[in-house]
Amino acid sequence: MLTEILISNNISELRQKISQIMSELDELGEPVKEIPEIISSSNLLRSNEFLLKSDEKKTALLSIYAQYCKSLEQLLSSVFEIQHDLKNILTEQSSMIESKPKSKPKSKPKSKPKSKQ
């Protein structure tokens, strides 16, 4: 049970990290456009700097998505284990109900009608 709680908390944290990195990636904006007034090597450096930052964020995002998927798989595995356990409990209880000898309902003692006097 504790494992499932830890996995659930982990999934929540990973979701927050994913959102944070995606917003950081959005903050980078569009790739830098060339400025005709500066030389091409400066434009290439600016473009390269943007691509490095963008690539770093995307790599981090992929890494967190991989962790997120792993946590979801663990959680799903736990759900299937619980489902299996519940099925076994239900089967066990059903067989116990079927194997109990059926007791005949006790008949109530017949009461004599009171006579009117």
Secondary structure, DSSP 8 states (H G I E B T S, - for coil): -HHHHHHHHHHHHHHHHHHHHHHHHHHH-S-----TTS-HHHHHHHHHHHHHHHHHHHHHHHHHHHHHHHHHHHHHHHHHHHHHHHHHHHHHHHHHHHHS-----------------
